[in-house]
């Protein structure tokens, strides 16, 4: 099954009262470009997260956002920073002596100074932190894959329908291509008969027909076109990313179509060539979003 490159997923993980929410968003990109935005607490694990994402998502511009929250059942405990408090007390006493001031140091004043009281959370075990982060990213990847596969299935249905239309036009081209030299022979013979008083030189007519048939021969193009279509069909069942291969095959199909168009000396042939090019262009646009 083919997958789209666009998608979104969200997951959560918990460790020691901390909640990590991971969001992954992806859009089209020629290669795999992974960017991670996470709290400083998770900086040591960014390389692991990038590897975890790259293992699942091969192509696309992928943004990973990790948000850290504190669970409601976790109580942060205020702690006295004795060194800072002692420094303020000594400073206040020096000010009282130097400026000949009176009065005691109010507790409210001391407690209001910066960093005298700090809120300390329980230390988080590194292993638990890693597991919670992996769980959050895994949940986001699961949602991302589900969306990519759903979009990929819809894309596959559309491409297969257009390939069906292309095959119909191709059959008409193959059938018509065999008739064009014969019709041209008859038209040429009638034209020569109208212009010449003598009988038509059958040998010269045969030579002209051979030259015309050679210039209009598209049997090789039809054969290669069919081969590329078969390769496309095989890619639909591949388990690996196939977007680049499909893009290459669409380019080759366009090249064969252009050659058939340049050799066309018939209105019906040209009409079907144009129809094929129109469908190939629509498929090419779809393929740009395939992983």
C-alpha positions in Angstrom: 0.0 0.0 0.0 1.3 3.5 -0.8 1.4 6.2 1.8 0.9 9.9 1.6 3.6 12.2 2.9 1.2 14.6 4.7 -0.3 13.7 8.1 -0.6 14.4 11.8 -0.3 12.3 15.0 -0.4 12.9 18.7 0.7 10.8 21.7 1.4 11.0 25.5 3.7 9.4 28.0 4.1 9.8 31.8 7.1 9.6 34.1 7.3 10.5 37.8 4.4 13.0 37.6 5.6 14.5 34.4 3.4 14.3 31.3 5.0 14.5 27.8 2.7 15.3 24.8 4.3 14.6 21.4 2.8 16.0 18.2 4.1 15.1 14.7 3.2 17.0 11.6 4.5 16.2 8.1 4.2 17.8 4.6 5.7 17.1 1.2 9.4 17.1 0.8 11.9 15.6 -1.6 13.8 13.9 1.2 13.4 13.2 4.9 13.8 16.3 6.9 13.1 15.9 10.7 13.1 18.9 13.1 12.5 18.5 16.8 11.4 21.1 19.4 11.4 19.9 23.0 12.0 21.2 26.5 15.6 21.5 27.8 15.0 18.5 30.0 14.7 16.3 26.9 17.7 17.6 25.0 19.8 14.5 25.7 17.2 12.4 23.9 16.8 14.4 20.7 19.0 12.1 18.7 17.1 9.0 19.8 13.8 10.7 18.9 15.0 11.6 15.5 16.2 8.0 14.9 12.8 6.7 16.2 10.9 8.9 13.7 13.3 8.2 10.8 12.8 4.5 11.2 9.0 4.9 10.5 8.8 8.0 8.3 11.1 7.9 5.3 10.2 11.1 3.4 8.6 14.4 4.2 9.3 17.6 6.1 8.6 16.3 9.6 8.2 18.5 12.6 8.2 16.9 16.1 6.9 19.0 19.0 7.2 17.7 22.6 5.4 19.6 25.4 6.2 18.9 29.1 3.5 19.3 31.7 3.2 18.5 35.4 0.5 16.1 36.7 -2.0 17.4 39.1 -1.1 14.8 41.7 2.5 16.1 41.9 3.1 18.6 44.7 6.2 20.8 44.3 7.9 21.5 47.7 9.3 24.9 48.6 12.9 24.7 49.9 14.9 27.3 51.8 18.1 28.3 50.0 20.2 28.8 53.1 23.3 30.3 51.4 21.2 33.0 49.6 19.2 33.7 52.7 22.4 34.1 54.8 23.8 36.4 52.2 20.8 38.7 52.4 20.9 38.7 56.2 24.5 39.7 56.2 23.9 42.4 53.6 21.0 43.8 55.6 23.1 43.9 58.8 25.9 45.7 57.0 23.4 48.3 55.7 22.0 48.8 59.2 25.5 49.4 60.6 26.8 51.5 57.7 23.8 53.8 57.5 23.0 53.8 61.3 19.6 52.2 60.9 17.4 50.6 63.5 15.0 47.7 63.5 15.0 44.0 62.9 14.9 42.2 59.6 11.3 41.2 58.9 10.7 37.6 57.9 8.4 38.8 55.0 11.2 41.0 53.6 13.8 38.2 53.7 11.3 35.6 52.2 10.5 38.0 49.3 14.0 38.2 48.1 14.9 36.4 44.9 15.9 32.7 45.2 15.6 32.7 49.0 12.7 30.2 48.6 12.9 27.8 45.6 10.4 25.2 44.4 12.0 21.9 44.0 10.5 19.0 42.1 11.4 15.4 42.5 14.2 14.2 40.3 13.1 12.1 37.3 14.8 8.8 36.6 16.5 9.0 33.2 15.3 5.6 32.2 11.7 6.4 33.1 12.1 9.7 31.2 13.3 7.9 28.1 10.4 5.4 28.2 7.8 8.1 28.6 9.2 10.1 25.7 9.4 7.0 23.5 5.8 6.2 24.4 4.6 9.7 23.5 6.5 9.6 20.1 5.2 6.1 19.4 1.6 7.2 19.9 2.1 10.2 17.6 3.7 8.0 14.9 0.8 5.5 15.1 -1.6 8.4 14.4 0.6 9.7 11.7 0.8 6.3 9.9 -3.0 5.9 10.1 -3.6 9.2 8.4 -0.9 8.7 5.8 -2.2 5.2 4.9 -5.8 6.6 4.6 -4.7 9.3 2.3 -2.5 6.9 0.4 -5.4 4.5 -0.2 -7.5 7.4 -1.6 -4.6 8.4 -3.8 -4.1 4.9 -5.0 -7.8 4.6 -6.0 -7.5 7.8 -8.0 -4.3 6.8 -9.8 -5.6 3.4 -10.7 -8.7 4.9 -12.2 -6.6 7.3 -14.3 -4.3 4.5 -15.4 -7.4 2.7 -16.6 -8.3 5.7 -18.8 -4.8 5.7 -20.1 -4.9 2.1 -21.0 -8.1 2.7 -23.0 -6.5 5.5 -24.9 -3.4 3.3 -25.5 -5.5 0.5 -27.0 -7.1 3.0 -29.3 -3.7 4.3 -30.3 -2.3 0.8 -31.0 -5.4 -0.1 -33.1 -5.3 3.1 -35.0 -1.6 3.1 -35.6 -1.9 -0.1 -37.6 -4.5 1.4 -39.9 -2.8 4.8 -40.6 -0.2 3.5 -43.1 -2.9 1.6 -45.1 -5.1 4.6 -45.3 -2.2 6.8 -46.2 -1.3 4.4 -49.0 -4.8 4.6 -50.5 -4.9 8.4 -50.2 -1.4 8.7 -51.9 -2.4 6.4 -54.6 -5.6 8.3 -55.4 -3.7 11.6 -55.4 -1.1 10.3 -57.8 -3.8 9.0 -60.1 -5.4 12.4 -60.2 -2.1 14.1 -60.9 -0.5 11.6 -63.4 -1.7 10.7 -66.8 0.2 7.4 -66.7 -0.4 4.5 -64.4 0.9 4.7 -60.9 4.3 3.3 -60.3 3.6 0.6 -57.8 7.2 0.1 -56.9 7.7 3.8 -56.1 4.4 3.7 -54.2 5.6 0.8 -52.1 8.9 2.6 -51.3 7.0 5.7 -50.2 4.7 3.6 -48.0 7.7 1.9 -46.3 9.3 5.3 -45.6 6.0 6.6 -44.2 5.4 3.5 -42.1 8.9 3.7 -40.7 8.5 7.4 -39.7 5.1 6.6 -38.0 6.1 3.4 -36.3 5.4 3.6 -32.6 5.6 -0.1 -31.8 8.7 0.4 -29.6 7.1 3.3 -27.7 3.9 1.2 -27.1 6.0 -1.7 -25.8 8.0 0.5 -23.4 4.8 2.3 -22.3 3.2 -1.0 -21.4 6.3 -2.1 -19.5 6.3 1.1 -17.4 2.6 0.6 -16.7 3.3 -2.9 -15.4 6.1 -1.6 -13.1 3.7 1.0 -11.8 1.2 -1.7 -10.9 3.9 -3.7 -9.0 4.7 -0.6 -6.9 1.2 -0.5 -5.5 1.8 -3.7 -3.5 5.3 -2.7 -2.3 5.9 -2.4 1.4 8.7 0.2 0.9 8.3 3.9 0.0 7.7 4.1 -3.7 7.1 7.9 -4.4 10.5 8.5 -6.1 10.2 5.4 -8.3 6.6 6.4 -9.3 7.8 9.9 -10.1 10.6 8.5 -12.4 8.1 6.1 -14.2 5.7 9.0 -14.8 8.5 10.9 -16.4 9.3 8.0 -18.6 5.7 7.5 -19.6 5.6 11.2 -20.5 8.7 10.8 -22.6 7.2 7.9 -24.6 3.9 9.8 -25.0 5.7 12.8 -26.4 7.5 10.6 -28.9 4.2 9.0 -30.0 2.8 12.5 -30.4 5.7 13.6 -32.6 5.3 10.6 -34.9 1.5 11.0 -35.1 0.1 11.8 -38.6 -3.5 11.2 -37.7 -6.1 13.3 -35.8 -7.4 10.4 -33.8 -3.9 9.4 -32.7 -3.2 12.9 -31.6 -6.4 13.2 -29.7 -5.6 10.1 -27.7 -2.0 11.2 -27.1 -3.3 14.5 -25.7 -5.8 12.5 -23.4 -2.9 10.4 -22.1 -0.8 13.4 -21.4 -3.6 15.1 -19.5 -4.1 12.0 -17.2 -0.3 11.6 -16.7 -0.1 15.2 -15.5 -2.9 14.6 -13.0 -1.1 11.4 -11.8 2.2 13.3 -11.5 0.6 15.8 -9.1 -0.7 12.9 -7.0 2.7 11.2 -7.0 4.3 14.3 -5.5 2.5 13.5 -2.2 3.5 9.8 -2.1 6.2 8.8 0.4 
